[in-house]
């Protein structure tokens, strides 16, 4: 009997996304991030070349929209999974709900042995350095610029398809 593999979810299920989130939060400890920032960082982690960083770990896709409701739902599911295992912590403040590395996150990340997971860790550290001095506003501006580039690219591709 042949196993059915959902190739579109290979890197985007709650477990795979959760591993990336732990790596992001562990590399930036003691910082904490909200769902919106985690969603953006999750995408940037595997597409660091957008920022002039290391080669991407995942191939580019035709539609690059990491900030969609679908992506947020996957991130929320991953966060719930990680909180239930005490790998990340939820922090509630008057400004909102934020997440940070939990007590077990360092042990969890340091147990990784594959080159892919080590590559994620290296890129998370690179992202942390890249955004080290960014304010929340500067981060939003950078993400808006990237999103505008995606929209422009998508519209140009869509326009070219219609002309053909």
C-alpha positions in Angstrom: 0.0 0.0 0.0 1.4 3.4 -1.1 1.5 6.2 1.5 -0.2 9.4 0.3 1.9 12.5 0.9 0.5 16.0 0.9 3.5 17.7 -0.8 2.0 21.2 -0.2 2.0 20.7 3.6 5.5 19.1 3.7 7.1 22.2 5.3 3.9 23.9 6.4 2.2 21.7 8.9 2.0 22.7 12.6 4.9 20.5 13.6 7.3 21.8 10.8 6.2 25.3 11.4 6.6 24.8 15.1 10.1 23.7 14.8 10.9 26.9 12.8 9.2 29.0 15.5 11.2 27.4 18.3 14.4 28.1 16.4 13.4 31.7 15.8 12.4 32.3 19.4 15.4 30.5 20.8 17.9 32.5 18.7 16.3 35.8 19.8 15.8 35.0 23.5 14.8 37.0 25.6 12.9 38.9 23.0 9.2 38.0 22.4 7.0 38.4 19.3 3.4 38.5 18.5 1.7 36.3 15.9 2.1 38.8 13.1 5.9 39.1 13.7 6.3 35.3 14.0 4.4 34.9 10.7 6.8 37.2 8.9 9.9 35.7 10.5 8.8 32.2 9.7 8.7 33.1 6.0 11.9 35.1 6.1 13.7 32.2 7.9 13.5 30.0 4.8 13.8 32.9 2.3 16.7 34.9 3.8 18.0 35.9 0.3 15.1 38.5 0.1 17.1 40.4 2.7 20.5 39.8 1.1 21.2 37.0 3.5 22.2 33.3 3.1 20.8 31.2 0.3 17.1 30.2 0.7 16.4 26.9 2.3 13.0 26.6 0.5 12.4 27.1 -3.2 10.6 30.3 -4.3 6.9 29.9 -4.9 4.8 31.8 -7.5 2.6 33.5 -4.9 4.6 34.7 -1.9 2.1 35.8 0.7 3.3 34.8 4.2 0.9 37.2 5.9 -2.3 35.6 4.8 -5.0 34.3 7.2 -4.1 30.8 6.2 -0.5 31.3 7.2 -1.5 32.9 10.5 -3.8 29.9 11.3 -0.9 27.5 10.8 1.3 29.7 13.0 -1.4 29.7 15.7 -1.7 25.9 15.6 2.0 25.6 15.9 2.1 28.0 18.8 -0.6 26.0 20.6 1.4 22.8 20.1 4.6 24.3 21.4 2.9 25.9 24.4 1.3 22.5 25.3 4.8 21.0 25.4 6.4 23.9 27.4 8.8 24.7 24.5 7.6 28.3 24.1 5.9 30.6 26.6 2.9 32.9 26.1 3.2 36.3 27.7 0.1 38.5 28.0 0.6 42.2 28.5 -1.6 45.3 28.0 0.0 45.6 24.5 -1.1 42.1 23.4 -0.1 38.5 23.4 3.5 37.7 22.8 5.6 34.5 22.6 9.1 33.7 23.7 11.4 30.7 24.0 10.4 28.5 26.9 12.5 26.5 29.4 12.9 23.5 27.1 13.6 25.5 23.9 17.4 25.5 24.1 17.6 21.8 24.8 15.1 21.2 22.0 17.1 23.3 19.4 20.5 22.0 20.5 19.4 18.4 20.0 19.0 19.0 16.2 21.5 17.1 14.1 20.4 17.4 10.5 22.0 19.9 8.1 18.5 21.3 7.3 17.7 22.1 11.0 21.2 23.4 11.6 20.7 25.6 8.5 17.5 26.9 10.0 19.3 27.7 13.3 22.1 29.6 11.4 19.5 31.6 9.5 17.6 32.4 12.6 20.7 33.8 14.2 21.4 35.7 11.0 17.8 37.2 11.0 18.2 38.1 14.7 21.4 40.0 13.8 19.8 41.6 10.7 16.8 42.9 12.7 18.7 43.6 16.0 18.4 47.4 15.8 15.0 47.6 14.0 12.1 49.2 15.9 8.6 47.7 15.5 7.8 50.5 13.1 11.0 49.9 11.0 10.2 46.2 10.9 6.7 46.9 9.6 8.0 49.3 7.0 10.5 46.7 5.8 7.8 44.0 5.6 5.5 46.4 3.8 8.2 47.1 1.2 8.7 43.3 0.7 4.9 42.8 0.5 4.7 45.6 -2.1 7.4 43.9 -4.1 5.4 40.6 -4.0 2.2 42.3 -5.0 4.0 44.1 -7.9 5.7 40.9 -9.0 2.4 39.0 -8.8 0.5 41.6 -10.8 3.2 41.8 -13.4 3.2 38.0 -13.8 -0.6 38.0 -13.9 -0.6 40.8 -16.5 1.9 38.8 -18.6 -0.3 35.8 -18.5 -3.3 37.7 -19.7 -1.3 39.2 -22.6 -0.1 35.8 -23.8 
